Amino acid sequence: MADEVKPASIDFGVLIAFVAPGFLAFWALSYVSEQAGSWMTSASKENQNVGVFLFVALTSLSLGLVVSGIRALCTRKWLFDEPVIDWSKVTSEKRLLVHDVRNGLYRHFQFYANMAVALLALSLVRFITRMADRMAQPPPTAVRQNVGDTVILILMLGGVCVLLLSARDSVARFRNALKTQDLLKENAQ
């Protein structure tokens, strides 16, 4: 287990990998929670205070970690074989290289894959809630709005596909970089 220990740090890559996807998850939550919707509205106002910003940022970070957990469960099992760094082979000379490779490639993978999960959730929640709202509207209005919502849904699902392809590319480049430096842990589960 000693070879599993890795240095802990919070940097820009970590924030991007979790906060941006968490914000999309928060946006999705605002469709089904009045409280989340009011926080999003408060955060978008011009005269907001620092407290609202911090609350939305911390909520986004928290939801981003949840999204990342869901992504890890789904992608490791069905989509990606995420490489693992063999920390027992990381010497003091290679520590900076590992840091750069992780932030340059693995954090991008996390961002792309987490954004794909969050965007998929946002797409589905938005589509379902909008369809439910339309059931109470007169048919001509509902048809016109359904076409627009369908186009947006298709674009969002296309975005999910692009994000998953980007994640696949980033994880392959991360694996290759680890393999090149002989830092790839074999048979990691």
QUIPEDA-V622709 format. One record per pair of residues at least 6 apart in sequence whose ideal C-beta (glycine too) atoms are under 6 Angstrom apart, sorted by the first residue. I is the first residue (numbers start at 0). J is the second residue. Records with the same first field share a line. If there is no record, write none. Layout:
BEGIN
I->J, J
END
This chain:
BEGIN
2->86, 87
5->86
12->102, 106
15->110
16->106, 109, 110
17->60, 63, 64
18->59, 60, 63
20->63, 66, 113, 114, 117
21->59, 60, 62, 63
22->59
23->117, 118, 121
24->62, 66, 117
25->58, 59, 62
26->121
27->120, 121, 124
28->35
29->35, 36, 39
30->124, 125, 128
41->51
42->51, 55
66->113, 116, 117
67->113
69->116
70->112, 113, 116
74->112
75->81
79->170
82->173, 174, 177, 183
83->184, 187
84->182
85->182, 184
88->182
89->97
100->176
104->169, 172, 173
105->173
107->169
108->166, 169, 170
111->162, 165, 166
112->166
114->162
115->159, 162, 163
118->155, 158, 159
119->159
122->152, 155
126->152
129->148
133->141
177->183
END
